[in-house]
């Protein structure tokens, strides 16, 4: 993870997994986690640790995990459940 990432700039940006999988849109950034929301009707939320960020290009934040790993380890039923 780059310490040069402007975390507030990631809000409302696309989140992608290791293989380009859709992990939703960044909704919130805390000291430890990035909260993303995926879906329109059947929404799911991920609370992914910042140390799993691979990079941020100004439009998309990429994580060093697959969608399967995100579903198994970081899927939440509410946006603020860390």
N, C-alpha and C positions, 0 to 999 in steps of 0.2 A: 504494500500500500504506500502510496506517495503521500508524504506529509504536506505536499504542496497543493493538495486538492482543496478547492474552495467549497467546503461542505454546503453552505447555504445555496450555492449555485446548482447543486444537484437536485433540489426540490422541483417536483413536476417534470423531471427528466426520465427517460426510458431506462429501465434496468434489464440487463441481459446476463445470462449464465455463461459458463465456460464455452459452450458450443453454440452460442447465439440464441439460446432459449429465452423466451419472454418471461421475465420475473416481475412484470408490472411497471408501475410508475412510482418513483420516490415520493412519499408523502411527508416524511419527517426524518430528521437526523438528530440522534441523541449523542451523548459522549461516547457511547459504545456501539450503538446499533443504527442501522439504516432500515426504516420501515417502508415497505413497498406495498402497493395495492394492485391486484390484478383482477380483471373482470369488470363487467358492467352490472349484470343482474346477480350472478352467483360470485360475489366478491370473495377473494382470499387475500390474506395478508402474510407477508414475510417479515421477520425481524432478524436481519442478517448482520453479524458483527462487522464492524468497519475493517478489521484486519483481513477480511476476505475480499476486499476490493482489489481488483487487478489494475484498473485505470478508469479515468473519466476524461472524455474528449470534448466536453462542453455540451454535448447532446445526449450521450449515452454513458451510463455507469456500468462497468463490466465487473462481474464477480468471478472469483477463482473456484466456483462450484457449479455443478450441473443442476438442472431443474429437479432431477430426482433427489439429489442431496438436499436442495432447498426444501422440497416437499417433506422429506424424512426428518430433517433437523430443525428447520426454521419456520415452518408453517404455523400460523396463529389464527385463532378464531375471531380476534378483535385487533384493531390497529395498534392499540397501546399495550398489548399483553407481551411483555418482554421476558 
